Amino acid sequence: MALEIETFKNADLAHGWRPGNNAGGATLFKALGHPLTAPKAHALIDDLAKAGPVAIYDPTHAIGNFHAYYDLSRLDVCGYYVQRVEDLVGAFLGHDAKPLSLIGKSGAKAVLVLLFDAEKVLAPMLHLFPKGARIATLDETRIPDDMLTNRANYLDPMNFATNFALMRESAGADGIHTRVASANYWSLHGAANPELWLCLFGEDGEQLAEWRETLPAAGAPFAIDSSEVRHRFGLGDFTGSLFIHAIRIKGHDVVKYALDMYGEGGRALSCSHDANAWPADFYAGMPAGEEDESVTLFIQNSHPMPIPPRTVGLNIMGAQDVSWFEDEIAPFATRAISVDDLLPQAKWPDQVEIVAGRYFVRPRYEVKRAQGQRRIAHANVERTDLKPNPALASLTEVMGKGYIMPLPVLPRAEFSSVMLPTPMATEQHELPIRAELIDADGSRVASRYLGRIQRRESVEIDVEKWIANESLKLPSGYGHVELLYDFREGGEGDGWLHALGRFEQKSSGHRAETIFGAHIYNTAVIYKDEPQSYTNKPPGLTTRLFLRIGNEVQGAGLDTICHLIYPASTQWHAKSSTLLILHDAEGKPIAEKPIEIACGGSRFWRLSEMFSKEERESMGGAGYVIVRDTTCRLFGFHGLVNGEKSFCLDHMFGF
């Protein structure tokens, strides 16, 4: 059974655009499930349970969210009252909804008003409530006012810019460490004194540490390293959830970060990114391992109530049989689940669907090879609200290529590249697509129709085999693959086209995986919410990407790599006007490098080759690069290379 909370509304921007390109993320569940709220809410219910009969007044239909967390059946409920006539068709705990005008006859000794900022709303109608009754509101569960951006509207999305990060720490020379890296982008939008409120939960959900982190100057980078947290709070080894709440912010209500895993003498090196703060019903895009690989899924309970047994499940994409995890997962706990134990029959290129029931944010999975190399990647939200869109078949008349899913072909001398189209909506029964292999200079090298790929099928695109089998030439030595809808034989699409990229370093056998979805790129015409932008309404025709730089803490000799792709649904500027801006530890620009990327092409580069040793040293031990372009929208991938031992790669984010 799915948790009865509303986490994400319709993502169509017609319902209202918000910074961060977040159209529909709900706030109420974040407010009710906050770690600081939960103890207060439990205390409120305990107090009301002693009061006698309790009437519930629910003016905004918040009952499902609150009851899911705090179990109102513990109360002696004597009536359920609503404000909207259209809500009179509802019921709660056997009580049919009644209009608020009748609450005075309820006989209640207390009234629970499921409303924040309730004082002004209730003032004109208090005469309706039972005389002498205790009036309790959700304001009794509020977090401290100094954590709020907008004190006048508690459920303002800016008040609950929260997210979770998977944190792992084991001491020793061969230990594993994790590092959250981002920058104070909120002050770039005018935030005066933002902070992070942080709470680390251990594997069992017990709180290990709570603290505030002052953010640096506007645009300056910051990092939270698991080894530093362990030392600061005197902790032992841990695997758990870091709850991140950015407070007193402006501009973005999304906490964006890069998550690096490193250690084990270089055998562990991986990167991922923010967890997506809205728990979903399903996740997909996690591939099964090969014969020499074991796969572990990390479930981070994102709520102050347990995940019941047999609620989290796995199945091979397109199969009907779900293998259920038998154990309960405590509030805010983290549990490592062996995918191989639950789905022993699954092998690459099978894909695994995760039944999540809205209990946790986008999960990470770890793949460990027999040789000891270790990598982490993430699954993606599988949409439940999408239906096939017949208009996509004729979209090319206006939108050219339309939706494009680009993935890099890394330099072939060092890496091999494999792509895997991934169903990412419950109503996606097929993917009618083709793959185009494109050189870095923008020229199309080859096109391959993949057919109407059925949900149960997994069609692997091995670029090395493709080039060899068709005797192709990739003149630049690298480039990218674009996956595009192709309805030549019919079929259905919904615009939610996703694909996984898996890359292997030839010298070491170390691998990296990344997954993302298609967008419409670089066209002046708007279709629904495309082309997208991080900072404004569509069309999104500019670029501002954050490139974190490897730190010496993660290993001496690390180099940062970046692969920028210039996809274009219609013909756009012949070349990009891209500026790579190196920032220092205080967020100040210290060097700039202009580059050009051919329309439809790509550019792979290394930090050590793009910026001089003197420029890199002037960063002061920490820094980052902003990829800026005001002429086009680029899509990027970032990573680290540890010589010929290991590397990592994931897609970039912007703010």
C-alpha positions as CSV (number, residue, x, y, z in Angstrom):
1,M,0.0,0.0,0.0
2,A,1.3,3.4,-0.9
3,L,1.7,6.0,1.8
4,E,-1.4,8.4,1.6
5,I,0.6,11.6,1.2
6,E,0.7,14.0,-1.7
7,T,4.3,14.5,-2.7
8,F,4.1,15.7,-6.2
9,K,1.3,17.2,-8.2
10,N,1.0,17.4,-12.0
11,A,4.4,18.5,-13.4
12,D,2.9,20.5,-16.3
13,L,4.1,24.1,-16.0
14,A,0.6,25.3,-16.7
15,H,-0.1,24.7,-13.0
16,G,2.6,27.2,-12.1
17,W,6.3,27.5,-12.5
18,R,8.7,27.7,-9.6
19,P,12.5,28.3,-9.5
20,G,14.5,25.2,-10.1
21,N,12.0,24.1,-12.8
22,N,9.9,22.6,-10.0
23,A,6.3,22.9,-11.1
24,G,4.4,20.7,-8.7
25,G,6.3,19.6,-5.6
26,A,4.1,19.5,-2.5
27,T,5.1,21.3,0.7
28,L,2.6,20.0,3.3
29,F,4.2,16.5,3.6
30,K,7.6,18.2,4.0
31,A,6.3,20.4,6.8
32,L,4.5,17.5,8.6
33,G,7.4,15.1,8.2
34,H,10.3,17.3,9.2
35,P,12.5,15.8,11.9
36,L,11.8,18.8,14.2
37,T,8.1,18.6,13.6
38,A,7.6,14.9,14.4
39,P,8.2,15.1,18.2
40,K,5.9,18.0,18.5
41,A,3.2,16.3,16.5
42,H,3.4,13.1,18.5
43,A,3.2,15.2,21.7
44,L,0.1,17.0,20.3
45,I,-1.7,13.7,19.6
46,D,-0.8,12.4,23.1
47,D,-2.2,15.5,24.6
48,L,-5.4,15.4,22.6
49,A,-5.9,11.7,23.5
50,K,-6.3,12.8,27.1
51,A,-8.7,15.5,26.4
52,G,-11.8,13.4,25.6
53,P,-13.8,13.4,22.4
54,V,-12.0,15.3,19.6
55,A,-13.6,16.9,16.5
56,I,-11.4,17.2,13.5
57,Y,-11.7,20.3,11.3
58,D,-10.0,19.9,7.9
59,P,-10.4,23.0,5.7
60,T,-7.8,22.1,3.1
61,H,-8.0,18.3,2.9
62,A,-4.8,17.7,4.8
63,I,-6.2,14.7,6.7
64,G,-4.5,12.1,4.6
65,N,-1.1,13.6,5.0
66,F,-1.4,14.1,8.7
67,H,-3.0,10.7,9.5
68,A,-0.4,8.8,7.5
69,Y,2.3,10.2,9.8
70,Y,0.6,10.5,13.2
71,D,-2.3,8.0,13.3
72,L,-5.4,9.9,14.4
73,S,-7.1,6.6,15.3
74,R,-5.4,7.1,18.7
75,L,-8.0,9.8,19.4
76,D,-11.6,9.5,20.4
77,V,-12.8,11.1,17.2
78,C,-16.4,12.4,17.5
79,G,-16.7,14.1,14.1
80,Y,-15.0,15.1,10.9
81,Y,-15.8,18.6,9.6
82,V,-14.9,20.4,6.4
83,Q,-15.3,23.8,4.9
84,R,-15.8,23.1,1.2
85,V,-19.2,21.8,0.1
86,E,-17.5,19.6,-2.5
87,D,-15.6,17.8,0.4
88,L,-18.8,16.7,2.0
89,V,-18.6,13.4,0.0
90,G,-15.7,12.3,2.1
91,A,-15.4,10.4,5.3
92,F,-12.7,9.7,7.9
93,L,-12.5,6.8,10.4
94,G,-16.1,6.0,9.9
95,H,-17.3,9.6,10.2
96,D,-19.0,11.2,7.2
97,A,-17.8,14.7,6.5
98,K,-20.1,17.4,7.9
99,P,-20.1,21.1,7.3
100,L,-18.2,23.3,9.8
101,S,-21.4,25.0,10.7
102,L,-22.4,21.9,12.7
103,I,-19.2,21.5,14.7
104,G,-20.7,23.2,17.7
105,K,-23.1,20.3,18.2
106,S,-20.3,17.7,18.1
107,G,-19.9,17.5,21.9
108,A,-16.1,17.7,21.5
109,K,-13.8,18.6,24.3
110,A,-11.1,19.5,21.8
111,V,-10.9,20.4,18.2
112,L,-7.9,19.6,16.0
113,V,-7.7,22.1,13.2
114,L,-5.5,20.7,10.4
115,L,-4.2,24.1,9.3
116,F,-1.0,26.1,9.6
117,D,-1.2,29.9,10.0
118,A,-4.5,29.3,11.6
119,E,-5.1,32.3,13.8
120,K,-6.3,34.8,11.2
121,V,-8.5,32.1,9.5
122,L,-10.1,30.9,12.7
123,A,-10.7,34.3,14.4
124,P,-14.0,35.1,12.6
125,M,-15.5,31.7,13.2
126,L,-14.4,30.7,16.7
127,H,-18.0,31.2,17.9
128,L,-18.9,28.1,15.9
129,F,-16.7,25.8,18.0
130,P,-17.9,24.0,21.1
131,K,-17.7,26.3,24.1
132,G,-14.7,25.6,26.3
133,A,-13.2,23.2,23.9
134,R,-9.4,23.2,23.4
135,I,-8.6,24.4,19.9
136,A,-5.4,22.8,18.7
137,T,-3.9,23.7,15.3
138,L,-0.9,22.6,13.3
139,D,0.9,25.7,14.4
140,E,1.8,23.8,17.6
141,T,4.1,21.7,15.5
142,R,6.0,24.5,13.7
143,I,9.7,24.5,13.3
144,P,11.5,27.6,14.8
145,D,10.7,30.9,13.1
146,D,14.3,31.7,12.5
147,M,14.4,28.8,10.0
148,L,11.7,30.3,7.8
149,T,12.2,32.4,4.7
150,N,8.5,33.6,4.7
151,R,7.1,33.6,8.2
152,A,3.7,34.9,6.9
153,N,3.1,31.7,4.9
154,Y,4.4,28.6,6.6
155,L,3.8,26.4,3.6
156,D,5.7,28.6,1.2
157,P,7.9,26.2,-0.7
158,M,10.9,28.4,0.2
159,N,10.4,27.5,3.8
160,F,11.0,23.8,3.1
161,A,13.9,23.5,0.8
162,T,14.9,20.0,2.1
163,N,16.6,16.9,0.7
164,F,18.3,13.7,1.8
165,A,21.8,12.5,1.0
166,L,23.1,9.0,1.5
167,M,26.1,9.2,3.8
168,R,28.6,6.4,4.3
169,E,31.7,6.4,6.4
170,S,34.2,3.7,7.4
171,A,37.5,4.7,8.9
172,G,41.0,3.5,7.9
173,A,43.2,3.8,4.8
174,D,40.9,1.5,2.9
175,G,37.6,3.0,4.2
176,I,34.7,4.4,2.2
177,H,33.8,8.1,2.5
178,T,31.1,10.3,1.0
179,R,31.1,14.0,0.2
180,V,28.2,16.4,-0.5
181,A,29.3,19.4,-2.6
182,S,27.5,22.4,-3.7
183,A,27.6,26.2,-3.6
184,N,25.7,29.0,-1.9
185,Y,23.5,29.8,-4.9
186,W,20.7,31.2,-2.8
187,S,22.7,34.3,-1.9
188,L,23.2,34.8,-5.6
189,H,19.4,35.4,-5.7
190,G,19.5,37.8,-2.7
191,A,19.4,35.6,0.4
192,A,21.1,37.5,3.2
193,N,22.1,35.0,5.8
194,P,21.2,31.5,4.7
195,E,22.3,28.4,6.6
196,L,22.0,24.6,6.4
197,W,20.1,22.8,9.2
198,L,21.5,19.3,9.2
199,C,20.5,16.1,10.9
200,L,22.4,12.8,10.4
201,F,20.4,9.6,11.0
202,G,22.1,6.3,11.4
203,E,21.3,3.0,9.8
204,D,18.6,2.3,12.5
205,G,17.1,5.7,12.2
206,E,18.5,7.0,15.4
207,Q,19.8,10.6,15.3
208,L,23.6,10.7,15.3
209,A,24.1,14.4,15.0
210,E,22.3,17.7,14.6
211,W,23.9,21.0,13.7
212,R,23.8,24.1,11.7
213,E,26.3,25.0,9.0
214,T,26.8,28.6,8.1
215,L,26.9,29.0,4.4
216,P,29.9,30.8,2.8
217,A,29.7,34.0,0.8
218,A,27.4,34.3,-2.2
219,G,28.4,31.7,-4.9
220,A,31.1,30.2,-2.7
221,P,31.4,26.4,-2.6
222,F,30.9,24.2,0.4
223,A,31.2,20.5,1.2
224,I,30.1,18.2,3.9
225,D,32.5,15.2,4.1
226,S,31.5,12.1,6.1
227,S,35.0,11.8,7.5
228,E,34.9,15.3,8.9
229,V,31.4,14.7,10.4
230,R,32.7,11.5,12.0
231,H,35.6,13.4,13.6
232,R,33.6,16.4,14.6
233,F,30.9,14.4,16.5
234,G,33.1,11.5,17.7
235,L,31.2,8.9,15.7
236,G,32.1,5.4,14.6
237,D,31.4,4.0,11.2
238,F,28.0,4.8,9.8
239,T,25.7,4.4,6.8
240,G,22.6,6.6,6.9
241,S,20.7,9.7,5.8
242,L,21.8,13.2,6.0
243,F,18.7,15.4,6.1
244,I,19.5,18.8,4.6
245,H,17.3,21.9,5.1
246,A,18.4,25.1,3.5
247,I,16.9,27.9,5.6
248,R,16.3,31.6,5.0
249,I,16.9,31.3,1.2
250,K,15.8,32.9,-2.0
251,G,15.6,31.9,-5.7
252,H,15.5,28.1,-5.4
253,D,13.4,25.8,-3.2
254,V,15.5,22.8,-4.3
255,V,18.6,21.6,-2.5
256,K,21.0,20.6,-5.3
257,Y,24.3,18.9,-4.7
258,A,26.9,16.5,-6.1
259,L,27.5,13.4,-4.0
260,D,30.9,11.7,-4.3
261,M,31.9,8.4,-2.9
262,Y,35.6,7.7,-2.6
263,G,38.1,5.5,-0.8
264,E,39.3,1.9,-0.6
265,G,42.7,2.9,-2.1
266,G,41.0,4.3,-5.2
267,R,38.8,1.2,-5.9
268,A,35.8,3.2,-4.7
269,L,35.2,6.3,-6.8
270,S,31.7,7.3,-7.8
271,C,29.5,10.4,-8.2
272,S,25.8,11.0,-8.1
273,H,23.6,14.0,-7.3
274,D,20.7,15.3,-5.3
275,A,18.1,12.7,-4.3
276,N,14.9,14.5,-5.5
277,A,13.0,15.6,-2.4
278,W,9.6,14.2,-3.4
279,P,9.2,10.5,-2.7
280,A,7.6,8.5,-5.5
281,D,5.4,5.4,-5.9
282,F,7.9,3.7,-8.2
283,Y,11.5,4.1,-9.3
284,A,13.1,2.5,-12.4
285,G,16.3,2.6,-14.4
286,M,18.4,0.4,-12.1
287,P,20.1,-2.3,-14.1
288,A,20.8,-5.7,-12.9
289,G,24.5,-6.6,-12.5
290,E,26.6,-8.8,-14.8
291,E,28.0,-12.2,-13.7
292,D,30.9,-10.6,-11.8
293,E,28.9,-7.9,-10.1
294,S,26.7,-7.7,-7.0
295,V,24.1,-5.0,-6.7
296,T,22.9,-3.4,-3.4
297,L,19.9,-1.0,-3.2
298,F,19.9,1.6,-0.4
299,I,16.5,2.5,1.0
300,Q,16.4,5.8,3.0
301,N,13.1,6.0,4.8
302,S,12.2,9.7,4.4
303,H,9.5,9.9,7.0
304,P,8.9,9.9,10.7
305,M,7.0,6.6,10.6
306,P,8.1,3.1,9.7
307,I,7.9,1.4,6.3
308,P,5.8,-1.7,6.9
309,P,7.0,-5.2,6.0
310,R,6.4,-6.2,2.4
311,T,6.0,-2.7,1.2
312,V,9.3,-2.3,-0.7
313,G,9.5,-4.6,-3.6
314,L,11.6,-5.3,-6.7
315,N,10.6,-6.8,-10.1
316,I,12.2,-7.1,-13.5
317,M,10.8,-4.4,-15.6
318,G,7.7,-5.6,-17.4
319,A,7.3,-8.7,-15.2
320,Q,4.3,-9.1,-12.9
321,D,5.9,-10.9,-10.0
322,V,7.2,-8.7,-7.2
323,S,9.8,-9.9,-4.7
324,W,9.0,-8.2,-1.4
325,F,11.4,-7.1,1.3
326,E,10.1,-8.8,4.4
327,D,11.4,-6.4,7.1
328,E,10.1,-3.2,8.6
329,I,12.3,-0.1,8.1
330,A,12.3,2.3,11.0
331,P,11.6,6.0,10.7
332,F,14.5,7.8,8.9
333,A,16.4,4.5,8.8
334,T,18.6,3.3,5.9
335,R,18.5,-0.2,4.8
336,A,20.9,-2.0,2.3
337,I,18.9,-4.5,0.3
338,S,20.6,-7.2,-1.8
339,V,19.1,-7.0,-5.3
340,D,20.8,-10.4,-6.1
341,D,19.0,-12.1,-3.2
342,L,15.6,-10.7,-4.1
343,L,16.0,-11.1,-7.9
344,P,18.6,-13.9,-8.4
345,Q,17.3,-14.4,-12.0
346,A,18.0,-10.8,-13.0
347,K,21.2,-10.2,-15.1
348,W,22.4,-7.3,-17.3
349,P,20.8,-5.9,-19.4
350,D,17.6,-6.6,-17.3
351,Q,16.2,-3.5,-15.6
352,V,14.7,-3.5,-12.1
353,E,11.6,-1.7,-11.1
354,I,11.4,-0.5,-7.5
355,V,8.0,-0.5,-5.7
356,A,8.5,2.4,-3.3
357,G,5.0,3.5,-2.2
358,R,6.1,7.1,-1.6
359,Y,8.2,6.0,1.4
360,F,11.6,7.2,0.3
361,V,13.4,9.6,-2.0
362,R,15.1,8.6,-5.2
363,P,17.4,5.7,-4.0
364,R,21.0,5.0,-4.7
365,Y,22.3,1.6,-5.7
366,E,25.8,0.3,-5.4
367,V,27.5,-2.1,-7.8
368,K,30.6,-4.0,-6.7
369,R,32.7,-5.9,-9.2
370,A,34.6,-9.1,-8.4
371,Q,37.9,-7.2,-8.7
372,G,36.8,-4.9,-5.9
373,Q,35.8,-1.8,-7.8
374,R,32.8,-0.1,-6.4
375,R,30.4,2.5,-7.9
376,I,27.1,4.2,-6.9
377,A,24.4,5.5,-9.1
378,H,20.7,6.3,-8.7
379,A,17.4,5.1,-10.0
380,N,14.9,7.7,-11.3
381,V,11.3,8.5,-10.6
382,E,8.9,6.4,-12.6
383,R,5.9,8.5,-13.4
384,T,2.4,7.2,-12.7
385,D,0.4,10.2,-14.2
386,L,1.5,10.0,-17.8
387,K,-0.5,8.6,-20.7
388,P,0.6,8.1,-24.3
389,N,0.5,11.3,-26.3
390,P,-0.6,10.9,-29.9
391,A,0.6,14.4,-30.8
392,L,4.2,13.3,-30.6
393,A,4.1,11.6,-33.9
394,S,3.5,14.9,-35.7
395,L,5.7,17.0,-33.4
396,T,8.6,16.9,-35.8
397,E,6.8,19.2,-38.2
398,V,7.3,22.1,-35.8
399,M,9.9,20.8,-33.3
400,G,12.3,19.0,-35.6
401,K,14.0,16.2,-33.6
402,G,11.6,17.0,-30.7
403,Y,12.6,15.2,-27.6
404,I,16.3,14.3,-27.4
405,M,17.9,12.0,-24.9
406,P,21.7,12.7,-25.2
407,L,24.4,10.5,-23.7
408,P,28.2,10.9,-24.1
409,V,30.5,8.7,-26.0
410,L,33.6,9.3,-24.0
411,P,37.1,9.3,-25.7
412,R,37.3,5.8,-27.2
413,A,41.0,5.5,-26.5
414,E,40.3,5.4,-22.7
415,F,36.7,4.4,-22.3
416,S,33.9,2.2,-23.7
417,S,30.3,3.5,-23.8
418,V,27.1,1.6,-23.6
419,M,23.5,3.0,-23.6
420,L,20.3,1.3,-22.4
421,P,16.8,2.9,-23.1
422,T,14.8,2.6,-19.9
423,P,11.0,2.7,-19.4
424,M,10.2,5.4,-16.9
425,A,6.4,5.6,-16.6
426,T,4.0,2.9,-15.6
427,E,1.9,3.3,-18.8
428,Q,5.0,3.1,-21.1
429,H,4.5,-0.3,-22.7
430,E,6.9,0.4,-25.6
431,L,9.6,2.8,-26.7
432,P,9.6,3.5,-30.5
433,I,13.0,5.0,-30.9
434,R,16.2,5.3,-32.9
435,A,19.7,6.0,-31.9
436,E,22.0,8.5,-33.7
437,L,25.8,8.4,-33.3
438,I,27.2,11.9,-33.6
439,D,30.8,13.0,-33.7
440,A,32.0,15.9,-31.5
441,D,31.9,18.2,-34.6
442,G,28.2,17.7,-34.9
443,S,28.2,15.4,-37.9
444,R,25.9,12.4,-37.8
445,V,28.0,9.2,-38.2
446,A,25.2,6.6,-38.1
447,S,21.6,6.1,-37.4
448,R,20.0,2.9,-36.0
449,Y,16.3,2.2,-35.7
450,L,15.8,0.2,-32.5
451,G,12.2,-0.6,-33.2
452,R,9.2,-0.5,-30.9
453,I,11.1,-1.7,-27.8
454,Q,8.6,-3.5,-25.5
455,R,8.6,-2.9,-21.8
456,R,10.0,-6.2,-20.9
457,E,12.9,-5.9,-23.4
458,S,16.2,-4.3,-22.7
459,V,18.1,-3.3,-25.9
460,E,21.7,-2.6,-25.2
461,I,23.5,-0.1,-27.5
462,D,27.2,-0.9,-27.3
463,V,29.0,1.9,-29.2
464,E,32.2,0.0,-29.7
465,K,30.4,-3.0,-31.3
466,W,28.2,-0.6,-33.3
467,I,31.3,1.1,-34.7
468,A,33.1,-2.2,-35.4
469,N,30.1,-3.9,-37.0
470,E,29.4,-1.1,-39.4
471,S,33.0,0.0,-40.0
472,L,32.2,3.5,-38.8
473,K,34.6,6.4,-38.2
474,L,34.3,8.7,-35.3
475,P,36.8,11.4,-36.4
476,S,37.1,13.3,-33.1
477,G,37.6,10.1,-31.2
478,Y,34.5,10.9,-29.1
479,G,31.0,12.4,-29.4
480,H,27.6,11.4,-28.2
481,V,24.5,9.3,-28.9
482,E,21.0,10.8,-29.2
483,L,17.9,8.7,-28.6
484,L,14.9,10.0,-30.5
485,Y,11.3,9.0,-30.9
486,D,10.8,7.3,-34.3
487,F,7.2,6.4,-35.3
488,R,8.0,4.9,-38.7
489,E,6.3,1.6,-37.6
490,G,3.8,3.3,-35.3
491,G,3.9,3.0,-31.5
492,E,3.3,5.3,-28.6
493,G,5.3,7.9,-26.7
494,D,4.7,10.3,-23.8
495,G,7.7,12.6,-23.8
496,W,9.2,10.9,-20.8
497,L,12.0,9.1,-22.7
498,H,14.9,8.0,-20.5
499,A,18.2,6.1,-20.9
500,L,21.0,4.8,-18.9
501,G,24.7,5.3,-19.9
502,R,27.3,2.9,-18.6
503,F,31.0,3.7,-19.1
504,E,34.1,1.6,-18.5
505,Q,37.7,2.8,-18.1
506,K,39.6,0.4,-20.3
507,S,42.8,0.5,-18.2
508,S,41.1,-0.5,-14.9
509,G,37.7,-2.0,-15.7
510,H,36.2,0.6,-13.4
511,R,32.7,1.6,-14.4
512,A,30.3,4.5,-14.0
513,E,26.5,4.8,-14.7
514,T,24.2,7.7,-15.2
515,I,20.6,8.1,-16.1
516,F,18.5,11.0,-17.4
517,G,15.4,11.9,-19.4
518,A,14.8,13.5,-22.8
519,H,14.0,17.2,-23.3
520,I,13.4,19.5,-26.2
521,Y,16.5,21.6,-26.7
522,N,17.2,24.9,-28.4
523,T,14.1,25.9,-30.2
524,A,12.2,29.1,-29.8
525,V,8.8,27.4,-30.0
526,I,7.4,26.1,-26.8
527,Y,5.7,22.7,-26.4
528,K,4.1,22.3,-22.9
529,D,7.0,22.9,-20.5
530,E,9.8,22.6,-23.1
531,P,12.5,23.8,-23.7
532,Q,13.2,23.9,-19.9
533,S,15.3,26.3,-17.9
534,Y,16.6,26.2,-14.3
535,T,15.9,29.9,-13.7
536,N,13.0,31.0,-15.8
537,K,9.9,29.9,-17.6
538,P,10.4,28.1,-21.0
539,P,11.9,28.4,-23.5
540,G,15.1,27.6,-21.7
541,L,17.8,28.8,-24.1
542,T,20.7,29.5,-21.8
543,T,23.1,27.5,-19.7
544,R,24.4,27.8,-16.2
545,L,25.9,24.5,-15.1
546,F,27.8,23.7,-11.9
547,L,31.0,21.7,-12.2
548,R,32.4,20.6,-8.8
549,I,36.1,20.0,-8.7
550,G,37.8,17.0,-7.0
551,N,39.4,17.7,-3.6
552,E,42.7,16.4,-2.3
553,V,40.8,14.8,0.5
554,Q,39.3,12.5,-2.1
555,G,42.7,11.5,-3.4
556,A,45.9,13.2,-4.7
557,G,46.2,13.3,-8.4
558,L,42.5,13.5,-9.2
559,D,41.5,15.3,-12.4
560,T,38.1,16.7,-13.2
561,I,36.5,15.8,-16.5
562,C,33.5,17.4,-18.2
563,H,31.6,16.4,-21.3
564,L,29.3,19.1,-22.7
565,I,26.7,18.3,-25.4
566,Y,24.9,20.9,-27.5
567,P,21.7,19.1,-28.6
568,A,19.3,21.0,-30.9
569,S,15.8,20.0,-31.8
570,T,15.8,22.6,-34.6
571,Q,18.8,24.3,-36.1
572,W,20.1,26.9,-33.7
573,H,23.4,28.9,-33.5
574,A,26.0,27.2,-35.6
575,K,28.4,27.3,-32.7
576,S,27.9,27.9,-29.0
577,S,29.5,30.8,-27.2
578,T,30.4,29.0,-24.0
579,L,32.4,30.4,-21.2
580,L,34.1,28.2,-18.6
581,I,34.5,30.3,-15.4
582,L,36.8,29.0,-12.7
583,H,35.8,30.2,-9.2
584,D,37.9,30.1,-6.0
585,A,37.1,29.0,-2.5
586,E,35.2,32.3,-1.9
587,G,33.1,32.0,-5.0
588,K,35.0,34.7,-6.9
589,P,35.8,34.2,-10.6
590,I,39.6,33.9,-11.1
591,A,39.9,32.7,-14.7
592,E,37.8,32.3,-17.9
593,K,38.1,30.2,-21.0
594,P,35.9,30.6,-24.0
595,I,35.1,27.5,-26.0
596,E,32.9,26.8,-29.0
597,I,30.8,23.7,-29.5
598,A,29.2,22.9,-32.9
599,C,25.4,22.8,-33.0
600,G,24.5,19.2,-32.4
601,G,28.0,18.3,-31.3
602,S,29.9,18.0,-28.0
603,R,33.1,18.9,-26.2
604,F,35.1,16.7,-23.8
605,W,37.7,18.5,-21.6
606,R,39.8,18.1,-18.5
607,L,40.3,20.7,-15.9
608,S,44.1,20.2,-16.0
609,E,44.2,20.9,-19.7
610,M,41.7,23.8,-19.7
611,F,43.2,25.8,-16.8
612,S,46.9,26.3,-16.0
613,K,48.6,25.0,-12.9
614,E,48.8,28.5,-11.6
615,E,45.1,29.2,-12.1
616,R,44.1,25.9,-10.4
617,E,46.4,26.6,-7.5
618,S,44.9,30.1,-7.0
619,M,41.6,28.5,-6.1
620,G,42.8,28.2,-2.6
621,G,42.2,24.5,-2.1
622,A,38.5,24.5,-3.2
623,G,36.6,25.9,-6.1
624,Y,34.3,25.1,-9.0
625,V,33.6,25.9,-12.6
626,I,30.4,27.5,-13.9
627,V,29.6,26.6,-17.5
628,R,27.8,29.7,-18.8
629,D,26.2,30.2,-22.2
630,T,23.6,32.8,-23.0
631,T,23.1,31.6,-26.6
632,C,22.0,28.0,-26.1
633,R,21.1,25.3,-23.7
634,L,23.9,22.7,-23.1
635,F,23.6,19.4,-21.4
636,G,26.6,18.3,-19.4
637,F,28.3,15.4,-17.6
638,H,30.9,15.8,-14.8
639,G,33.3,13.3,-13.3
640,L,36.7,12.6,-11.7
641,V,39.6,10.5,-13.0
642,N,42.1,8.9,-10.6
643,G,44.8,8.2,-13.2
644,E,44.3,4.7,-14.6
645,K,42.8,3.3,-11.4
646,S,39.2,4.6,-11.5
647,F,36.9,7.3,-12.6
648,C,33.3,8.5,-12.1
649,L,30.7,10.2,-14.2
650,D,27.2,11.7,-13.8
651,H,25.1,14.4,-15.3
652,M,25.5,18.0,-14.2
653,F,22.9,20.3,-12.6
654,G,22.4,24.1,-12.7
655,F,21.1,26.8,-10.6
